[in-house]
Amino acid sequence: GGRLTILCSIADGVHQANRKLLEHLERLERNAGTVNHCVDVFVKWKSTTTTLRTAKDYRNELDYLKQRFGNLEVWQLNFSHASDFLGGLQERNLGPVSINHYLRSAKAFLNYAVLCGWIRENPWASVKNRLECGRRRIVTDEEFEKLLAACEKSRKRGEASREESAEVMKDILRVLRLTAMRPDRKSTRLNS
């Protein structure tokens, strides 16, 4: 009728819109499924986007997540579950490197859950990896002798004979055994 009618203030409208959006997101999260189901979807996706070995590693490492929290709805996972997850891995006497592999897989899964809209944010995003001190184990004399013996079985490469290849490999192993020299990580990568 030509009269200006104000339905609500802008602030109230923004507040109502945010509330409706959160309700919608919560409905989506609640329909995502259990951790078991969502991990299976993630591993299936990984098997199409990575190597088979990588997908297998994800499956194996996420099996532990499924054992711990498989019946929970994925949106129910929270930060406190991370300490339970890590504590269980420590009870299995895993080292920091192995624990970090499990944690990285779990975090990758949760990041995927965010992308799928199953959860709003990764609840474990701020969980820090364990400090990795590197290997402290030294190859025994018996193991070293086995390595040298394995060199005899090496295949011919390029122009060098089988014997020459074996001797070169033995020399490399002896240098590594008797010195602190190691190949530089950057120089061992193939340039693409």
N, C-alpha and C positions, 0 to 999 in steps of 0.2 A: 504494500500500500504506500510505497514511497518513504516509509519510515526506516531509519537506520536502526537495526537491532544488533547489539553486540552479544554474541553467544557466550564468549568467555574472553578473558584477557590473553594476550600473547603468551605470557609466562605460564598460565594455566593450560593453554593449548599445547605448548611444548612439553609440559609435564605429563599431560594425558597421552601425547604421542609416544613419549619415551616409555611410559608404563605399558602401553599397548605393544610396543616393540619388544620389551622384555618378556611380556606374557607370551608373545608369539615365539620368541627364541626358546623359552622354557618348554613350550609344547614340542618344538622340534627336538630339543635335547632329550626329552622324556620318551620320544619315539625312536631314538637312535638304536637302542638295543643294549644287550649285555656286553661286557668286556670280551667274553668269548666270541660272540658274533662279530663285533667290530674288529677284533684282532684278525679273525679269519678273512674279513674283507680287506684289511690292510695288507696281509701277507699275499693274498691273491693279486692285489694291485702291484705289489713289489715284484711278484714273479713275472709280471708283464713289462716292468719298467727297469729292472736290474738283471744282473746275471743270475743264473739258477743258484749258484753258490751263495750269493748275497741274500737271495730270498730264503734259502735254507737256513742261513745264519739268523735272519730275522725270526723265522718260524721257531727255531730252537730256543733263542733267547726270550721270545715272547711267550713261550709255553710256560715259563715260570710266572710271568705276569698273570696268565690265565689260571694257573694253579692257585695263586694267592687271591685274586679278585675276580675270577671268571664269572661269578653269578651276580656281581654288582652291575647296575646300569652304568654305562660309561660316564654319564654326567655326574655320578655319585663319587667318582675318584677325586680325591682332594690332596692337598699338600701333605697332610699327615700320613696318608697311605705310602708316600715315598719313603719315610723312615722305616715303616714296617717292611717294605720291599727290600730296602738296602740291608736292614738287620737280618732278614732271612737269608740273603746272599752271604753275609758275613758268617752266619751260623753254618753254612755249607763249606766254610774254610776256603772261599775263593779269594784270590789276590786282588789288588786294586785294579789291575788291567782288565781282568775278567769282569769284575763288578762294573767297571766303566762301559764295557761292551753291552751288558744287560741294560744299564741305565740309558745309554745312547739309543738303543732299540726302543725302549719304552717311551723315551721323549720323542723319537721320530713318529711312533704310533700316535702319541697324543697331539703332535703337530698336525698329523693327517686328520685326526678327529676334528680339529679346529677347522681345517679346510673343508671338510665335509659338512660342517654345521652341526656336528653332534654335540660339541661343547663350545663355549664361547672363548675360552682361553686355556692354554696348557697349564694345568695346576702344578706341574713339576718343572716348569721352565727355569726357575731360579735354583733348582737343586744342582749343587756343584759336583763335578767329577772328583773321584778319589785321586790323591796325589800318586802319580806313577813314578817309582824310583828306578825303573829299569830292571833288567835281569841281574841277579847277583850270583847265579849259578855258573860254575866254571866247568867246561868240558873235561871229563876224566880222561886219563891216559888211554884207557880201554876204548872209550868213545872216539878219541882222536885216531887211534889205530884203525878203527872201523871206517872212519872217513877216508883215511889214506888208502885203505883196501878198496873202497868204493870207487876211487879215482881210476883204478885199473879197469873198471867196467864202463868207463866213460866212452861215449861214441866219438867217432872221428868228426871233426868240425873243420870246415874250410880246407886249406892246403896242408895243415899240420897232420902228421900221422897220429894214430891212436896213442902210441907210446909218448909222443911229444905232448899231446893234449893232457895225458895223465900226469906227466912230469910237471907241466906248468901248473896244473891244479894243485898238485902236492906242494909245490913251492909257495903258492898263494896261501894254502892252509898253514904251512909252517910259519910264514911271516905273520899271519893273524894270530897263531898260537904263541909265538915267542915275542911279539911286540904289542904295543898298544894301538898300532895303526888300524884304522877301519875305513872302509869306503865312505865317501861323503854321500849323504842321502840325495843331494841334488844331482850329483854326477851319475848316480845309478838309475835315475829316471830316464825313460826314453823321451826325447823331444818330439813333440807332434807338430 
